[in-house]
Amino acid sequence: MIYAYANIIVTAPESLAAYRDMAGDALAKHGGRVVQASPQQTVLEGKRGETGIGVILEFETAEGAKSWINDPELAEVHALRCGAGQSTITLLG
């Protein structure tokens, strides 16, 4: 298994709600799932900018994660997430 961390600073809740309706199927298509999501993040060490909703994603492989983010059939789904605010996704591994 491989994990990804997403941080979404929401500025358009309606876009995020539409994204959430589609995100599970989009992830599953590439062997992924949401492990944990929370709007409450606490920095334990160091400094970082603003935090939003923190999400831990799990994929069967790194290739699956990369396929998910680059899948042209999911462009509209990813556009909803991007339209919801500022998001960063980091593959851990």
The 8 nearest C-alpha neighbors of each residue, nearest first, counted from 0:
[[1, 59, 58, 60, 57, 2, 61, 31],
 [0, 2, 58, 60, 57, 61, 59, 92],
 [3, 1, 57, 91, 56, 58, 90, 55],
 [2, 4, 90, 56, 91, 89, 55, 57],
 [5, 3, 55, 89, 88, 54, 56, 90],
 [6, 4, 88, 54, 87, 53, 89, 7],
 [5, 7, 53, 87, 86, 52, 51, 54],
 [8, 6, 86, 51, 52, 85, 9, 5],
 [9, 7, 51, 85, 84, 86, 52, 50],
 [8, 10, 84, 83, 11, 7, 12, 85],
 [9, 11, 84, 83, 12, 8, 85, 82],
 [12, 10, 83, 13, 14, 9, 84, 15],
 [13, 11, 15, 14, 16, 83, 10, 9],
 [14, 12, 16, 15, 11, 17, 83, 18],
 [13, 15, 83, 17, 16, 12, 79, 11],
 [14, 16, 18, 12, 83, 13, 17, 80],
 [15, 17, 13, 19, 18, 14, 12, 20],
 [18, 16, 14, 20, 15, 19, 13, 79],
 [19, 17, 15, 79, 21, 20, 16, 80],
 [18, 20, 22, 16, 21, 17, 15, 23],
 [19, 21, 17, 18, 22, 16, 23, 24],
 [22, 20, 18, 19, 23, 24, 25, 76],
 [21, 23, 25, 19, 24, 18, 20, 26],
 [24, 22, 26, 25, 21, 27, 32, 19],
 [23, 25, 27, 26, 22, 21, 28, 20],
 [26, 24, 22, 28, 23, 27, 21, 73],
 [27, 25, 31, 23, 28, 24, 29, 32],
 [26, 28, 30, 31, 24, 29, 25, 23],
 [27, 29, 25, 26, 30, 24, 31, 67],
 [30, 28, 63, 27, 67, 26, 31, 66],
 [31, 29, 27, 58, 59, 28, 63, 26],
 [32, 30, 58, 26, 27, 57, 29, 59],
 [31, 33, 57, 26, 56, 27, 34, 23],
 [34, 32, 56, 35, 55, 57, 54, 31],
 [35, 33, 55, 56, 32, 57, 36, 54],
 [36, 34, 55, 54, 33, 37, 56, 53],
 [37, 35, 54, 53, 55, 52, 38, 34],
 [36, 38, 39, 53, 52, 54, 35, 40],
 [37, 39, 52, 51, 53, 40, 36, 50],
 [40, 38, 37, 41, 52, 53, 51, 50],
 [41, 39, 38, 42, 53, 50, 37, 51],
 [40, 42, 43, 39, 50, 44, 38, 53],
 [41, 43, 44, 40, 45, 46, 47, 50],
 [44, 42, 41, 45, 46, 40, 47, 39],
 [45, 43, 42, 46, 41, 47, 40, 48],
 [44, 46, 47, 43, 42, 48, 41, 49],
 [47, 45, 44, 48, 42, 43, 49, 41],
 [48, 46, 49, 45, 42, 50, 44, 41],
 [47, 49, 50, 46, 51, 42, 45, 8],
 [48, 50, 51, 47, 8, 6, 46, 7],
 [51, 49, 48, 8, 6, 40, 52, 7],
 [52, 50, 8, 7, 6, 38, 53, 49],
 [51, 53, 38, 7, 37, 6, 8, 54],
 [54, 52, 6, 37, 36, 5, 38, 51],
 [53, 55, 36, 5, 35, 4, 56, 6],
 [54, 56, 4, 35, 34, 3, 33, 36],
 [57, 55, 33, 3, 2, 34, 32, 4],
 [56, 58, 2, 31, 32, 1, 34, 33],
 [59, 57, 31, 1, 60, 30, 0, 64],
 [58, 60, 0, 30, 1, 63, 31, 57],
 [61, 59, 63, 62, 58, 1, 0, 64],
 [60, 62, 64, 63, 1, 65, 58, 59],
 [61, 63, 65, 60, 64, 66, 59, 67],
 [64, 62, 66, 29, 60, 61, 65, 67],
 [65, 63, 67, 61, 66, 62, 58, 68],
 [64, 66, 62, 68, 67, 63, 69, 61],
 [67, 65, 63, 69, 64, 68, 70, 62],
 [68, 66, 64, 70, 65, 69, 29, 63],
 [67, 69, 65, 66, 70, 64, 77, 73],
 [68, 70, 66, 67, 65, 71, 73, 74],
 [71, 69, 67, 72, 73, 66, 68, 74],
 [72, 70, 74, 73, 69, 75, 68, 67],
 [71, 73, 70, 74, 75, 76, 69, 25],
 [74, 72, 76, 71, 70, 75, 77, 25],
 [75, 73, 77, 71, 76, 72, 78, 70],
 [76, 74, 78, 73, 77, 79, 72, 71],
 [77, 75, 73, 79, 78, 74, 18, 21],
 [76, 78, 80, 74, 79, 75, 81, 73],
 [77, 79, 75, 81, 76, 80, 82, 74],
 [80, 78, 82, 76, 18, 77, 14, 81],
 [81, 79, 83, 77, 82, 78, 18, 15],
 [80, 82, 78, 83, 79, 84, 77, 86],
 [83, 81, 79, 80, 84, 78, 14, 11],
 [82, 84, 11, 14, 15, 80, 81, 9],
 [85, 83, 9, 10, 82, 8, 81, 11],
 [84, 86, 8, 7, 81, 9, 87, 83],
 [87, 85, 7, 6, 8, 84, 81, 88],
 [86, 88, 6, 5, 89, 7, 85, 4],
 [87, 89, 5, 4, 6, 3, 90, 86],
 [90, 88, 4, 3, 91, 5, 87, 2],
 [89, 91, 3, 92, 2, 4, 88, 61],
 [92, 90, 3, 2, 89, 1, 4, 61],
 [91, 90, 1, 2, 61, 3, 89, 0]]
